[in-house]
Amino acid sequence: MVGIDDVARRAEVSTATVSRTLSGRGPVSPATRERVLRAASDLGYVVSSAASSLASGRTRNIGVLVPILDRWFFSRVLTGIAATLQRDGYDVALYALTAEADERRRVFATSLRRQRVDGVIVVSMALAHDEIAQLGDLGLPVIAMGGQLAGLRSLTVDEIEVARTATEHLLGLGHRDIAHIGLHPQFEGDFHIPSQRRRGFEAALAEAGLAPRADRFAAADFTMAGGHDAATRLLRDAEARPTAIFAASDEMAIGAMLAARELGLRVPEDVSVIGVDGHDLGGFFGLTTVDQFPGRQGERVASAMIAALRGAASEPPADLDFALVERSSTAPPA
């Protein structure tokens, strides 16, 4: 049976170095860490989770709180988190946290207090003051992404600037009659992201000397079907048709492109369309978008958690990256 001594001999290091590497506790150079992990892999050595937990006080498990699981954005974020943690020997304990009060109480009062996680990542959801306090009582690293949470380190996206970037792209092409597909405020979730994107859209218009128009806003539900219906309402009147549409998500933007084609319109010759997210289907549809790199967001928050577990100094809140990706769905107005 392969033991830690065998790994140490193969990697030409001490057993203490092997222990530090595989437990994640204590300093190990990147080169040495790679050599130990390769030796352990070659020999088929796997640390007993029970023994490791007793010896180190670590479970090698990270709790991840998410509001919903069946949306593309969250699946991409979780993929980035899981891949990054797994490369460092950590598993993921996933908690789908809905708005249901009793379920939330069970997660915070029971599930997270069983000492089965070494840290907690909060993905794109607001928490009540008592929930944040309960996380603090765990004495574990807690990192949020997608919005600011009081007292917690948070990695965020500047949603207003994201929308401004999309709108300024259309303005730069010469569009002056631009519609926006967003969401009614009463249906918004945590952090009011749709409202922030609408604010960025209207701010860019104002800076260009254009007043936002009520008839150039259509509400949808962040799905392709919702974007299709909203765009149909905006485009069906040939005498009062915008030359461009900024949709607050790529799925709605793709729905808008499909609606335009059903109405006999050409994209981008008759109407330009831009979205937000960086959806996998965007390239297939030739959709211009502001890519938020959700997989990379997951990687960054997971890397920040690993650094915190290794005792790295806490960094100030950071903005997550985004970038305009120009494709064939936008062009100057006819």
Beta strands, then each sheet from edge to edge (+ up, - down):
strand 1: 61-66
strand 2: 91-96
strand 3: 119-123
strand 4: 142-145
strand 5: 153-156
strand 6: 178-182
strand 7: 217-219
strand 8: 244-247
strand 9: 272-277
strand 10: 288-291
strand 11: 318-319
strand 12: 323-325
sheet 1: 2+ 1+ 3+ 4+ 5+ 11+
sheet 2: 7+ 6+ 8+ 9+ 10+ 12-
end
